[in-house]
Amino acid sequence: MARSGGARSPGDSWDLASSVGTTATMVAVGRALASRQPDALIDDPFAAPLVRAVGIDFFNRLLDGELEPAVAEDANATARPMTEVMAVRTRFFDDFFLQAAAAGIRQAVILAAGLDARAYRLAWPDGTVVYEIDQPEVIEFKTRTLTDLGAEPTADRRTVAIDLRDDWPAALRRSGFDETKPTAWSAEGLLVYLPPEAQDRLFDDITALSAPGSRLATEYHPDGAAVLTDSNQSMGRRFADQGLDLDLAGLVYAGERRHAGDYLTEQGWQVSGRTRTEVFAAYGRSFPEDAEIVARLRNSVAIEAIRT
């Protein structure tokens, strides 16, 4: 059973079976299930073995189809729409990195990398360096597990084991990051787990490290953390009924926060945004409007920005 995250606090930490780390494992479940779809938008062969290695019983049984029938019916009511959301979101960020690479960018940074395996599964051009930033326990676990699986990175993968609330730009530079070269940055599923002021600092740091031509992909929830808190409370209750002890709602920081697109525009980025439903349509999918568990996410904005 996963350990409940409880309320967030300054300096809190986690592994992949606790607190914010469990959400990274849950997202990997979505990628694993999405990869099995007949008309799959993504192919992540590492998602399922990484989830199994974390060892959260409910997630493992969900992947293996071993839930009790009554539990499985309720779990699938949650998993199906979340799988659709994860499939489209993952493909959006996959395409962002591949398009940046096609434009000649050879330096990528994945913030709060979690169980993201893009450094292993995307067709990076020769000479690409991919930096992964996350908590030390998360980085160590993923690296060890993928090594044990015999997986080989498809780029020069460099890990930066540090909390984003610490001086991660200095740690990134120590790992060889070259701020004179354009960079492709991703902040996927991250912003709501930062206090509003930390979100601004993150964008300030990214801007300071970004040479002209750098690109950034992220998401913004215009209805604020309250909407995600409501959604997470509903999901948390469902998971609790199924034996998963996780306070999802307590992981999200409330409070007024700047629109990510507006803030980046003020910092000198050329910004474009699409609603989640528009991103779904671009991939020939319909947003699961009838699913309460994700309905409040329909107005989330997928943001792409270029440093001018």
C-alpha positions in Angstrom: 0.0 0.0 0.0 1.3 3.4 -0.9 2.0 5.7 2.0 -0.3 8.7 2.3 1.5 12.0 1.4 -0.4 14.1 3.9 -0.2 17.9 3.7 2.8 19.5 2.0 5.4 21.2 4.1 8.6 23.2 3.4 11.5 20.8 2.7 9.4 17.7 2.5 10.8 14.8 0.4 9.5 11.7 -1.2 10.3 8.5 -3.0 8.2 6.9 -5.8 5.8 5.2 -3.3 5.0 8.3 -1.2 3.7 11.9 -1.4 4.3 13.6 -4.8 6.4 10.6 -5.9 3.3 8.4 -6.0 1.7 10.7 -8.6 4.7 10.0 -10.8 4.1 6.3 -10.5 0.4 6.8 -11.1 1.2 8.8 -14.3 3.4 5.9 -15.4 0.5 3.5 -14.9 -1.4 5.8 -17.4 1.4 5.6 -19.9 1.6 1.8 -19.6 -2.1 1.4 -20.2 -2.1 3.9 -23.0 0.7 2.0 -24.7 -1.5 -1.1 -24.8 -4.4 0.7 -26.7 -5.1 -0.7 -30.2 -4.7 2.8 -31.6 -2.0 3.9 -29.2 -0.7 7.4 -29.4 2.4 6.5 -27.5 4.8 3.6 -27.0 6.4 3.5 -23.6 7.8 0.0 -23.0 9.5 1.0 -19.8 6.4 2.4 -18.0 5.0 -1.0 -16.8 8.3 -2.5 -15.5 9.1 0.7 -13.7 5.7 0.7 -12.0 6.1 -2.9 -11.0 9.5 -2.2 -9.5 8.0 0.6 -7.3 5.9 -2.1 -5.8 2.6 -0.4 -5.0 0.2 -3.4 -4.9 -2.9 -1.7 -6.3 -1.1 -0.3 -9.3 0.6 -3.6 -10.0 -2.7 -5.5 -9.8 -4.3 -2.9 -12.1 -1.6 -3.4 -14.7 -1.9 -7.1 -14.5 -5.7 -7.3 -14.6 -5.8 -9.0 -11.2 -8.2 -6.7 -9.3 -11.4 -8.2 -7.9 -14.3 -7.7 -10.3 -16.2 -5.1 -8.2 -12.9 -3.2 -7.5 -11.9 -3.5 -11.2 -15.1 -1.9 -12.4 -14.6 1.1 -10.2 -10.9 1.3 -10.9 -11.5 1.2 -14.7 -14.0 4.1 -14.3 -11.1 6.1 -13.1 -8.3 4.6 -15.2 -9.9 4.8 -18.6 -10.4 8.6 -18.8 -7.0 9.2 -17.0 -5.4 6.9 -19.5 -6.8 9.0 -22.3 -5.5 12.2 -20.7 -2.1 10.7 -20.1 -1.8 9.4 -23.7 -2.5 12.8 -25.2 -0.4 14.7 -22.7 2.5 12.4 -23.2 2.3 12.6 -26.9 2.2 16.4 -26.7 5.5 16.5 -24.8 7.0 13.8 -27.0 6.3 15.8 -30.1 7.5 19.0 -28.4 11.0 17.4 -27.8 11.1 15.8 -31.3 10.2 19.1 -33.0 12.8 21.0 -31.0 15.4 18.4 -32.0 14.3 18.7 -35.6 14.9 22.5 -35.3 18.5 21.8 -34.3 18.3 21.9 -30.5 20.7 19.4 -28.9 20.1 20.1 -25.2 17.0 19.1 -23.3 16.0 19.4 -19.6 13.2 17.4 -18.1 12.1 19.0 -14.8 10.7 16.7 -12.1 11.5 13.8 -14.4 9.9 11.1 -12.2 9.5 7.9 -14.2 9.7 9.7 -17.5 11.8 7.4 -19.9 12.1 9.8 -22.8 15.9 9.7 -22.6 15.5 5.9 -23.4 12.6 5.8 -25.8 12.7 8.8 -28.1 14.8 8.9 -31.3 17.1 11.7 -30.2 19.6 13.0 -32.9 23.3 12.2 -32.3 24.9 14.6 -29.9 21.8 15.3 -27.9 22.2 15.7 -24.1 19.2 15.1 -21.9 19.3 16.3 -18.3 16.8 14.8 -15.8 16.2 16.7 -12.6 14.4 15.2 -9.6 14.7 14.2 -6.0 17.8 12.0 -5.3 15.8 8.9 -4.3 13.7 9.2 -7.5 16.8 9.5 -9.8 18.6 6.7 -8.1 15.6 4.3 -8.3 14.9 4.9 -12.0 18.5 4.7 -13.0 19.1 1.5 -11.1 15.8 -0.1 -12.4 16.4 0.7 -16.0 20.0 -0.5 -15.8 18.7 -3.8 -14.3 16.3 -4.0 -17.2 19.2 -3.7 -19.7 17.8 -0.4 -21.0 20.2 1.9 -22.8 19.6 5.7 -23.2 19.2 6.9 -26.8 20.9 10.2 -25.8 23.6 11.4 -23.5 21.5 11.2 -20.3 22.8 13.2 -17.4 21.0 13.1 -14.1 20.7 16.0 -11.7 19.7 14.7 -8.3 18.3 17.8 -6.5 15.0 19.3 -5.2 13.7 22.0 -7.5 13.3 24.2 -4.3 17.1 24.1 -3.9 19.7 25.7 -6.2 19.1 23.4 -9.1 20.5 25.8 -11.8 23.9 25.5 -10.1 23.6 21.7 -10.0 22.6 21.7 -13.7 25.6 23.7 -14.6 27.9 21.4 -12.7 26.5 18.5 -14.8 27.7 20.2 -17.9 24.7 22.3 -19.0 25.7 25.0 -21.5 23.5 28.1 -21.1 25.0 29.6 -24.3 23.2 26.9 -26.3 19.4 26.7 -27.0 17.6 24.3 -24.7 14.3 22.4 -24.9 12.6 22.5 -21.4 9.6 20.5 -20.1 7.6 21.2 -17.0 5.0 18.5 -17.3 2.5 17.9 -14.5 4.6 20.0 -12.2 3.3 23.5 -11.6 0.4 22.7 -9.2 2.9 20.9 -6.9 4.8 24.1 -6.5 3.7 27.1 -4.3 2.6 30.0 -6.6 5.8 32.0 -5.8 7.9 29.0 -6.5 6.3 28.7 -10.0 7.4 32.2 -10.8 10.9 31.5 -9.5 11.1 28.4 -11.7 10.2 30.4 -14.8 12.7 33.1 -13.7 15.5 30.4 -13.4 14.6 28.8 -16.8 14.6 32.2 -18.5 18.0 33.1 -17.0 19.4 29.8 -18.3 17.8 30.0 -21.8 19.7 31.2 -24.8 17.7 32.7 -27.7 15.9 30.0 -29.6 15.3 27.9 -26.5 11.9 26.3 -26.2 9.6 25.4 -23.2 6.5 23.2 -22.9 4.3 23.3 -19.9 0.7 23.3 -18.8 -1.5 25.8 -16.9 -4.8 25.2 -15.2 -6.8 28.5 -15.5 -9.3 27.5 -12.8 -6.6 27.2 -10.3 -5.5 24.6 -7.8 -9.1 24.5 -6.3 -10.3 22.7 -9.4 -7.5 20.1 -9.2 -8.1 19.8 -5.4 -11.7 18.9 -6.1 -10.7 16.4 -8.8 -8.0 14.9 -6.6 -10.4 14.6 -3.7 -12.8 12.6 -5.9 -9.9 10.4 -7.2 -8.5 10.0 -3.7 -11.8 8.7 -2.4 -12.0 6.2 -5.2 -8.5 5.0 -4.6 -9.1 4.7 -0.9 -12.1 2.5 -1.5 -9.8 0.3 -3.6 -7.1 0.0 -0.9 -4.7 2.8 -2.0 -3.9 5.2 0.8 -3.0 8.5 -0.8 -4.1 12.0 0.0 -3.9 13.4 -3.6 -5.8 16.6 -2.7 -3.2 17.4 0.0 -0.4 17.4 -2.5 -1.6 20.4 -4.5 -0.7 24.0 -3.4 -3.6 26.4 -3.3 -3.4 30.2 -3.7 -3.5 32.7 -6.6 -0.9 32.1 -9.2 0.1 33.9 -12.4 -1.1 32.6 -15.7 2.0 30.7 -17.0 1.6 32.0 -20.5 1.3 35.7 -19.4 4.3 35.4 -17.1 6.5 33.9 -19.8 5.4 36.6 -22.3 6.5 39.2 -19.8 9.9 37.4 -19.5 10.5 37.7 -23.2 9.1 34.4 -24.5 6.9 34.1 -27.6 4.0 32.0 -26.2 1.2 29.9 -27.8 -1.4 27.9 -26.0 -4.1 25.4 -26.7 -6.8 24.0 -24.5 -6.7 20.4 -23.6 -9.7 19.7 -25.8 -7.9 21.3 -28.7 -4.9 19.2 -28.1 -7.1 16.1 -28.0 -8.7 17.1 -31.4 -5.3 17.6 -32.9 -4.6 13.9 -32.3 -8.0 12.8 -33.5 -9.3 12.1 -30.0 -12.3 13.4 -28.1 -11.9 14.6 -24.6 -13.9 12.3 -22.2 -16.4 14.9 -21.2 -18.7 12.5 -19.4 -16.0 11.4 -17.0 -16.3 13.4 -13.8 -12.8 12.4 -12.7 -11.2 14.5 -15.6 -14.1 16.9 -16.6 -12.6 19.8 -14.7 -9.4 19.5 -16.6 -10.9 20.2 -20.0 -9.9 23.9 -19.9 -6.2 23.2 -19.0 -3.9 25.0 -21.4 -0.9 23.3 -23.1 1.7 26.0 -23.5 4.7 26.1 -25.9 7.1 29.1 -25.8 10.2 30.2 -27.7 12.8 32.4 -26.1 13.3 35.5 -28.3 
